[in-house]
């Protein structure tokens, strides 16, 4: 570390600790059910490459993804396993003071960029048969998007037509929500700090979408309270995409290979 980044880290540590702890927490949520259902073995060479690459300022997410593919890592494995595990380790290194603020900021931005690229690439493919339409929403006040991106890809692999909406402000996003008339709305939330805003958002959303459109709350916010469903006014609360679809009575047209987020 140079003196410059180190000074930034020390000066911003208090302000940044919640953000980076949440990054690690999001990754743990993605990995939690996978570890319960069975151990996932990750290649140390690809993991080492990914970690090294995301910490390089001039590395490009497109090149990182392609290199992992060249190593024989599927896009599904990159999304479901390699990115969450790398995010978890990044957060652990921050907490243990092995990495500074600048390093973790660059690394987490690269992971988000990789996920965004994979999501957008999947968005352009129209060959897959899709069933119900689901909106996956991250509110404007919530900057944790890793879980929502992973969830979007998992739903699509289950045959669900899914639209990812990041940075949603209800008034600005109302026309799109009204026009698309989704079969269900999944909201990914990370903290009880946004609880009152989330309650208001769900009330407005329910008035617009009607009682026939189920609203599901998921994300790391579920680890903060045992009754998030009641507190937010949502219909359901779960981190398991398959369970969420079943609760909403939506048909799964692909094999059950999604994991909890």
C-alpha positions as CSV (number, residue, x, y, z in Angstrom):
1,X,0.0,0.0,0.0
2,X,1.2,3.5,-0.7
3,X,0.8,6.4,1.7
4,X,-2.0,7.9,-0.4
5,X,-4.5,4.9,-0.3
6,X,-3.5,4.2,3.3
7,X,-4.5,7.7,4.4
8,X,-7.8,7.3,2.5
9,X,-8.4,4.0,4.2
10,X,-7.8,5.4,7.7
11,X,-9.8,8.5,7.1
12,X,-12.8,6.8,5.7
13,X,-12.8,3.5,7.7
14,X,-15.7,4.4,9.9
15,X,-17.9,5.6,7.1
16,X,-17.1,2.6,4.9
17,X,-17.2,-0.3,7.3
18,X,-21.0,-0.7,7.0
19,X,-20.8,-0.8,3.2
20,X,-18.0,-3.4,3.1
21,X,-19.5,-5.5,5.9
22,X,-22.7,-5.6,3.8
23,X,-20.8,-6.7,0.8
24,X,-19.4,-9.7,2.7
25,X,-22.9,-10.3,4.2
26,X,-24.5,-10.4,0.7
27,X,-21.9,-12.9,-0.4
28,X,-22.5,-15.1,2.6
29,X,-26.3,-15.0,1.9
30,X,-25.6,-16.2,-1.7
31,X,-23.4,-19.0,-0.4
32,X,-25.3,-20.1,2.7
33,X,-27.8,-22.5,1.2
34,X,-25.2,-23.9,-1.2
35,X,-23.1,-25.0,1.7
36,X,-26.1,-26.6,3.5
37,X,-27.1,-28.6,0.4
38,X,-23.6,-29.6,-0.5
39,X,-20.0,-28.5,-0.7
40,X,-19.0,-26.6,-3.8
41,X,-15.3,-27.0,-4.8
42,X,-13.8,-24.0,-6.4
43,X,-10.7,-24.1,-8.4
44,X,-7.9,-22.3,-6.6
45,X,-6.2,-21.2,-9.8
46,X,-9.4,-19.5,-11.2
47,X,-10.0,-18.0,-7.7
48,X,-6.4,-16.7,-7.5
49,X,-6.7,-15.2,-11.0
50,X,-10.1,-13.6,-10.2
51,X,-8.8,-12.0,-6.9
52,X,-5.6,-10.7,-8.5
53,X,-7.5,-9.3,-11.5
54,X,-10.2,-7.4,-9.7
55,X,-7.6,-5.6,-7.6
56,X,-5.8,-4.3,-10.7
57,X,-6.9,-0.8,-11.6
58,X,-6.6,-1.2,-15.4
59,X,-8.2,-4.7,-15.7
60,X,-11.4,-5.0,-17.7
61,X,-14.4,-7.0,-16.6
62,X,-14.9,-8.3,-20.1
63,X,-11.4,-9.7,-20.2
64,X,-11.7,-11.2,-16.7
65,X,-14.9,-13.1,-17.7
66,X,-13.4,-14.4,-20.9
67,X,-10.3,-15.6,-19.1
68,X,-12.4,-17.5,-16.6
69,X,-14.4,-19.0,-19.5
70,X,-11.1,-20.1,-21.1
71,X,-10.2,-21.8,-17.8
72,X,-13.4,-23.9,-18.3
73,X,-15.5,-22.0,-15.8
74,X,-19.1,-21.7,-16.9
75,X,-21.1,-18.4,-16.7
76,X,-23.4,-20.1,-14.2
77,X,-20.4,-21.0,-11.9
78,X,-19.0,-17.5,-12.2
79,X,-22.3,-16.0,-11.1
80,X,-23.3,-18.5,-8.5
81,X,-20.0,-19.4,-6.9
82,X,-16.9,-17.5,-8.0
83,X,-18.2,-13.9,-7.7
84,X,-19.9,-14.5,-4.3
85,X,-17.0,-16.3,-2.8
86,X,-14.6,-13.6,-4.0
87,X,-16.8,-10.9,-2.6
88,X,-16.9,-12.8,0.7
89,X,-13.1,-13.0,0.9
90,X,-12.8,-9.4,-0.1
91,X,-15.0,-8.4,2.8
92,X,-13.1,-10.7,5.2
93,X,-9.8,-9.1,4.1
94,X,-11.2,-5.6,4.7
95,X,-12.4,-6.6,8.2
96,X,-9.0,-8.2,9.0
97,X,-7.2,-5.1,7.7
98,X,-5.4,-7.1,5.0
99,X,-6.8,-4.7,2.2
100,X,-7.3,-1.0,2.3
101,X,-10.3,1.0,1.3
102,X,-9.1,1.8,-2.3
103,X,-8.4,-1.9,-3.0
104,X,-11.8,-3.1,-1.8
105,X,-13.6,-0.3,-3.6
106,X,-11.9,-1.2,-6.9
107,X,-12.4,-5.0,-6.3
108,X,-16.1,-4.7,-5.5
109,X,-16.7,-2.4,-8.5
110,X,-15.1,-5.0,-10.8
111,X,-17.2,-7.8,-9.4
112,X,-20.4,-5.7,-9.9
113,X,-19.2,-4.9,-13.4
114,X,-18.7,-8.6,-14.2
115,X,-22.2,-9.4,-12.9
116,X,-23.8,-6.6,-14.9
117,X,-22.0,-7.7,-18.1
118,X,-23.2,-11.3,-17.6
119,X,-26.8,-10.1,-16.8
120,X,-26.9,-7.8,-19.9
121,X,-25.5,-10.5,-22.1
122,X,-28.2,-12.9,-21.0
123,X,-30.7,-10.2,-21.6
124,X,-29.9,-10.1,-25.3
125,X,-30.6,-13.8,-25.7
126,X,-34.2,-14.6,-26.9
127,X,-33.9,-18.3,-27.6
128,X,-35.0,-19.5,-24.2
129,X,-38.6,-20.2,-23.5
130,X,-39.9,-18.1,-20.7
131,X,-42.9,-18.3,-18.5
132,X,-44.0,-15.7,-15.9
133,X,-42.7,-12.2,-15.8
134,X,-41.0,-11.1,-12.6
135,X,-39.5,-7.7,-11.6
136,X,-36.4,-7.8,-9.4
137,X,-36.1,-4.4,-7.7
138,X,-33.3,-2.7,-5.8
139,X,-34.4,0.6,-4.4
140,X,-32.6,3.9,-5.1
141,X,-31.5,4.1,-1.4
142,X,-30.0,0.6,-1.5
143,X,-26.6,0.3,-3.1
144,X,-26.1,-3.5,-2.6
145,X,-26.9,-5.1,-6.0
146,X,-24.8,-8.3,-6.0
147,X,-27.6,-10.5,-4.6
148,X,-30.2,-9.0,-7.0
149,X,-28.0,-9.6,-10.0
150,X,-27.4,-13.2,-9.0
151,X,-31.1,-13.7,-8.3
152,X,-32.0,-12.4,-11.8
153,X,-29.7,-14.9,-13.5
154,X,-31.0,-17.8,-11.4
155,X,-34.6,-16.9,-12.2
156,X,-33.9,-16.8,-15.9
157,X,-32.2,-20.2,-15.7
158,X,-35.5,-21.5,-14.2
159,X,-37.3,-20.2,-17.3
160,X,-38.7,-17.1,-15.7
161,X,-38.8,-13.9,-17.8
162,X,-37.1,-11.5,-15.4
163,X,-36.4,-7.7,-15.5
164,X,-33.8,-6.3,-13.2
165,X,-34.6,-2.7,-12.0
166,X,-31.7,-1.1,-10.0
167,X,-32.0,2.3,-8.3
168,X,-35.8,2.4,-8.4
169,X,-37.5,5.5,-7.2
170,X,-41.2,4.7,-7.1
171,X,-42.5,7.9,-8.7
172,X,-39.9,7.8,-11.5
173,X,-40.4,4.1,-12.1
174,X,-44.2,4.0,-11.9
175,X,-44.8,4.2,-15.7
176,X,-42.6,1.1,-16.3
177,X,-44.1,-0.9,-13.5
178,X,-47.6,0.1,-14.7
179,X,-46.9,-0.8,-18.3
180,X,-45.3,-4.2,-17.8
181,X,-47.8,-5.6,-15.3
182,X,-45.4,-8.1,-13.8
183,X,-46.7,-11.4,-12.4
184,X,-44.7,-10.9,-9.2
185,X,-42.3,-8.3,-7.8
186,X,-39.2,-9.4,-5.8
187,X,-37.5,-6.6,-3.8
188,X,-33.9,-7.1,-2.7
189,X,-33.1,-5.1,0.4
190,X,-30.0,-5.1,2.6
191,X,-30.7,-3.1,5.8
192,X,-33.4,-2.2,8.3
193,X,-32.2,1.4,8.0
194,X,-34.4,1.6,4.9
195,X,-37.4,-0.1,6.6
196,X,-39.7,2.8,6.7
197,X,-39.0,3.7,3.1
198,X,-39.5,0.1,2.1
199,X,-42.9,0.0,3.9
200,X,-44.0,3.1,2.0
201,X,-42.7,1.7,-1.3
202,X,-44.6,-1.5,-0.9
203,X,-47.8,0.3,0.0
204,X,-47.6,2.4,-3.1
205,X,-46.6,-0.6,-5.2
206,X,-49.6,-2.6,-4.0
207,X,-52.0,0.3,-4.8
208,X,-50.5,0.4,-8.3
209,X,-50.1,-3.3,-9.0
210,X,-53.2,-4.5,-7.2
211,X,-53.7,-7.3,-4.6
212,X,-53.3,-9.9,-7.3
213,X,-49.6,-9.2,-7.8
214,X,-47.5,-10.9,-5.0
215,X,-44.7,-8.9,-3.5
216,X,-41.7,-10.8,-2.1
217,X,-38.9,-9.2,0.1
218,X,-35.5,-10.9,0.1
219,X,-31.8,-10.1,0.6
220,X,-29.7,-9.7,3.7
221,X,-32.5,-7.7,5.5
222,X,-34.1,-11.0,6.4
223,X,-31.2,-11.7,8.7
224,X,-32.0,-8.6,10.8
225,X,-35.5,-9.6,12.0
226,X,-37.6,-12.7,12.1
227,X,-40.8,-11.0,10.8
228,X,-39.7,-8.8,7.9
229,X,-42.8,-9.9,6.0
230,X,-45.1,-8.3,8.5
231,X,-42.9,-5.3,9.1
232,X,-42.7,-4.4,5.4
233,X,-46.2,-5.4,4.4
234,X,-44.9,-7.8,1.8
235,X,-46.8,-11.0,0.9
236,X,-43.8,-13.2,1.4
237,X,-40.2,-13.0,2.7
238,X,-37.5,-15.5,1.6
239,X,-34.0,-15.7,0.2
240,X,-34.8,-18.9,-1.8
241,X,-35.8,-18.1,-5.4
242,X,-37.5,-21.5,-5.9
243,X,-39.5,-21.1,-2.7
244,X,-40.4,-17.5,-3.8
245,X,-41.8,-18.8,-7.1
246,X,-43.7,-21.5,-5.4
247,X,-45.2,-19.1,-2.9
248,X,-46.3,-16.8,-5.8
249,X,-47.7,-19.9,-7.6
250,X,-45.5,-19.3,-10.7
251,X,-44.5,-22.1,-12.9
252,X,-40.9,-23.2,-13.2
253,X,-40.0,-24.4,-16.7
254,X,-36.4,-25.3,-16.1
255,X,-34.6,-27.7,-13.8
256,X,-34.2,-26.7,-10.2
257,X,-30.6,-25.5,-10.2
258,X,-30.9,-22.2,-8.5
259,X,-29.6,-21.4,-5.0
260,X,-30.6,-19.0,-2.3
261,X,-29.7,-15.4,-2.5
